[in-house]
Amino acid sequence: MGLDKGRLFTDGNYLSKEEIGAHYNLPDIEGIWKEVTEYRSLFRVSLGIANNDGIDFSAVLTRSLLSRLYGLERRLGGLLVRSVRLRQGEQEFLTGLAEAQELASVSSYYGLDLDGKAIEAIRAEKENVDPRNAVLFDYAKAQREMSRKFLGDLDEGFVDGINSLLQDLQPGEKAPVGKGLRPLLAFLDRSDDLPLFLKACFIPFWFAVAKPYDILADETSVLLTKVFLAANGFYGVAFLLPLESAVYHLRQGLQKVISLSDTSGDFTYFLNSFAVYVDQAIEADEGWMISAENIALKREREEESIRDDLGENGSPSAVDDLVAQKVHGLLESYPVLHKVQAHFLVTHCTLGKFYTVDEFKSGEKVAYETARKGMDMLAQLGFYAKSKTGKKFTYAPLPGTDKKVKGNQ
């Protein structure tokens, strides 16, 4: 007997016995299902971890699925390489985009639907945040704390600590004790040839079936997944992945595959479905990386322009000295300017370019509102022309701006 049907319903859409029966609209598909199971047995790998009923989990690691999983790992590795080339301001810009999307997903899940200004206030850890939004405030704080502590021992106490941070427990309050964490942590710690992203995807699956916490279990699983990726070589980008929306789909659209994988022991049903959302998270990060790299490219061109002014003396220290001279001159000619406004103008005055409030915010390391007012001030003084592109305002240097800046050396 050939295995064509097995290949069709495994390498293509990974269907269950019931789904194959519905596909053919036949009451008896035993022959077809035998082909499918025989084909899958060629690629089935035991995961060495069982569910609450003692059923061992396994995965059918075909060439196509392995290619998908290792492809995710390669893309994340590519983002890591690109991120280390960014300067601090550009990295902070990238982090800001990721955190805003992550908090927006949490906000949507809890029905808060906060706007960008409210999310920015939470990111800035302002003390006057609306108490109704405490879950977002605590999530942002917990993620930042985990990004600094990810190299700790990945044991039950560490995971309980994540959940405690999310609950913002005060000294003396009873800390949570997760149920069924030991098998998961042993699985994650095991040295084997399983793809890294298979293990990463197993974390939210295990949380969905083992239910280790009564409160904030989804958020705990997201942060544990990021900690796991960070501890396995992806620190620079793991906490930029917006996996929140992926995990929240467990509660909304993935209940069927969760149940199917749990009862059959075949993790592949869940893995195939969840990998789609992981792919989307990496794709979002790739888009944000392009935005950060565009800022870096503009900065490099501005620096090149300044080095051209210096001629052969264009060393980094000489560039910094020239920038400082120009900033000092601008402040003397335009005393209404603040130093950060003058500095941004000196390094962003190329005719034909367009600049944004976000670039000011990341480049000068100021709050969004400070950046917006700074750009508007520069426009009012005749340095920039302000216009709206889509939903954002852009600022283009007006003719003569570069000469005004160069004249203040």
Phi, psi and omega in degrees: 000133177286172181241027182299318180294322177298317179295317183299316186262014175238305179287332176274235173285127182277093189260150174277172180300317181295321180290325176293320176299319178293325180298317182268350183056047180237142179283335183234113180235028184303320180296316180294317182295328177296318176300316183296313183292324178296317180295316181294331180296338180291337186238004186283134181234131177287139180267351177071027178214140185242160178276185184295339179266006178084009179278124181287135176276145176217171177220144178263098188265078176289168179300321182292321179289319177299321178298320178297313184293315178289334175295320176299318181295319180295320180294320178294323176297322177297320177296322179298314179299317181292326183292326183288346177277348181278149173279171187303315181299320180288325176294322178293324176298315179298315179298320180298317178297316181294313182297322180298318179290320179298314180290328177296323178294317178297317179301314181295319181299321181269010176071023181272322177047056181284151177277176184299324181295318180293320179293322178296323178296322178292317178300323181282358178057042177290141185286340183268023178297138179306126182302337178293342181259019185301327182298324178286319180300315180293324179294315180300317180295317182295318181296318179295322178295318180294327179294342178262342186244015190293344181271009176290168178296126182276077180240184183298321179297324178296315181292320175301325179296323176299312181296323178296318178299317181296326178278352182054048181292141180266160178306132181098339178283146184291125181282148180288153175234111184290145179261136173072025180278332187300314178299320179298312183293325176295321177297316181292329185276346186291136176273112179205188183262013180292139179301143182302319183285340171295315179295319180299319180288337180290335183299303179295330176296313180298320178297326180289327184263327182271338178048064184290338181229148177275337185234132173056038179291320180299313181295324177297319181293324177298309183293324177295321177298317179292320177299317180299315179295319180298318182288347180250033169104000184243036183304317186296341184229348185302318184278001174266351182283122179280069182281353182302312182296327179296313182292324179294338175293340176301326182275344188248311187237358186243014181299325182294313182286332174298311180296319182296315179292323182291315184283328181270340185082000181265100182293344185299326179302311180292315185302315179300319182285315184289329180299333177298317182287327176295318177302318179295324178295317179292322178298319177298317180297323178296323177294318178294325179297320178299319178298317179294321179293327176296320176296318179297320180295318177298317180298318180296322179292321177297317179295323178297321178297319179293321178296325176299322178297327183275343182069228184288347182267023187279048175285161179306318180292323178294322177298314179299320180295318180293319177300314180299321178297316181294319178298315180299316180296319178297318181295328177288321181281330182230076184298345179288342181285147169270161184300319181294327178293316179295319181295317179297318181298317181299322184264004180217068184226024181281125179297141180091351178265160177236134182239160184231167176297323180298323178294320177298314183301312183284321183291322183259358177057055179234170177291158183301316182295323176297319179295317181297315179295324179296316179294320179295322177297316179296326177290318180296329180277001175088016178273324183236152169259124183266131178215164182254128177238108186067237180262358184245152173270141174239157184230119181248132178302134178279154177306133181098345181298316180297325179290323178298319180291315180293333181286349182254056179257000000 
